[in-house]
Amino acid sequence: MGKRRAKHPFEDNPFIDGFLEWMGAPEGQQSIEALDLVFGALEHAGVDARQRKIVWADGKRLSIEQSTDRIHAGHPGVPRRLIETHVLGWLENCAPESYSERQLEELDRLIGPWLRDYERTSRAARE
């Protein structure tokens, strides 16, 4: 009797197949472009989570909305909402290398409510 080959988790996986299809589609390409744009723009930025500001490399302390507008102003062909989504993702995942474990925990504790409040007020404004 033949030996059965173990199936790789990505093989015949509808989620992965759909994701790969989306990445190849125009909207996926646009999202990847926006992601690269946002992470590039914020590469040297910091976060003041207590004051709920993104601290840009030039010293400007901007809100999420202001940061989104700043990036969008330089790239008006990229949908603002897409830029905003990736700014939120950047904030959610930012972890300065110089931070201690205690500082990272504090950052996580402060960013969660900041993002929830922003999304709640931003959603309410759109409705």
Order of alpha helices (4+ residues) and beta strands (2+ residues): alpha-alpha-beta-beta-beta-alpha-alpha-alpha
